[in-house]
Amino acid sequence: MPYISQPVALSQFPWDIWYGTPMEWAKRTGNVVRLVKHDRGGHFAAVDAPDLLVKDVQDFFGDRDLSGTHVFYKE
């Protein structure tokens, strides 16, 4: 698999099969700069825990230094 050099954020939900993936494993395939483990939600996080998923997206893309983008940057 090609390495993803763009900063990457991961959200892990306990009812998903990949919950608990070690950070060192995740970093083998990409530039993982943020990892959030939640206490609820599952494979369909947008349905199970939309509030948590939206917060993760806003927090990551809202920080232009962390995400390397200016998508949701807050002045």
C-alpha positions in Angstrom: 0.0 0.0 0.0 1.3 3.5 -0.7 2.1 5.7 2.2 -0.2 8.7 2.7 1.9 11.8 3.4 -1.0 14.2 4.0 -1.9 14.5 7.7 -4.5 11.9 8.7 -6.9 11.7 11.7 -8.5 8.5 13.0 -11.7 8.2 15.0 -12.2 4.8 16.6 -15.5 3.5 17.8 -15.8 0.5 20.1 -18.3 -1.5 18.0 -16.1 -1.3 14.9 -13.8 -4.2 14.0 -10.7 -2.0 13.9 -11.2 -0.5 17.4 -8.0 -0.4 19.3 -5.6 -0.5 16.4 -2.3 0.6 17.8 -1.0 4.0 16.7 2.3 2.5 15.5 0.4 0.2 13.1 -1.7 3.0 11.8 1.4 5.1 11.2 2.9 2.4 8.9 0.5 3.4 6.1 0.0 7.1 6.7 1.0 10.3 8.4 -1.4 9.8 11.4 -1.3 13.0 13.5 -4.5 12.4 15.6 -6.2 9.4 17.0 -9.4 9.6 19.1 -10.9 6.5 20.8 -14.6 6.9 21.7 -16.6 5.0 24.3 -19.7 4.6 22.0 -20.5 4.1 18.3 -19.7 1.6 15.7 -19.0 0.9 12.1 -21.7 3.3 11.0 -20.5 6.1 13.3 -22.5 8.7 11.2 -25.6 6.9 12.4 -24.5 5.6 15.8 -22.7 8.7 17.1 -22.9 11.6 14.7 -22.1 14.1 17.4 -18.8 12.5 18.1 -17.9 12.1 14.4 -18.8 15.7 13.5 -16.7 17.0 16.4 -13.7 14.9 15.3 -14.0 16.3 11.8 -14.4 19.9 13.0 -11.5 19.6 15.4 -9.1 18.1 12.9 -9.9 20.3 9.9 -10.4 23.3 12.1 -6.8 23.2 13.1 -4.9 24.1 9.9 -1.5 23.3 11.4 -2.6 19.8 12.4 -4.6 19.0 9.2 -2.5 20.9 6.7 -5.7 22.4 5.2 -7.9 25.4 5.5 -11.2 23.7 5.1 -13.0 24.5 8.4 -10.5 27.0 9.8 -11.9 29.1 12.6 -10.7 32.7 12.9 
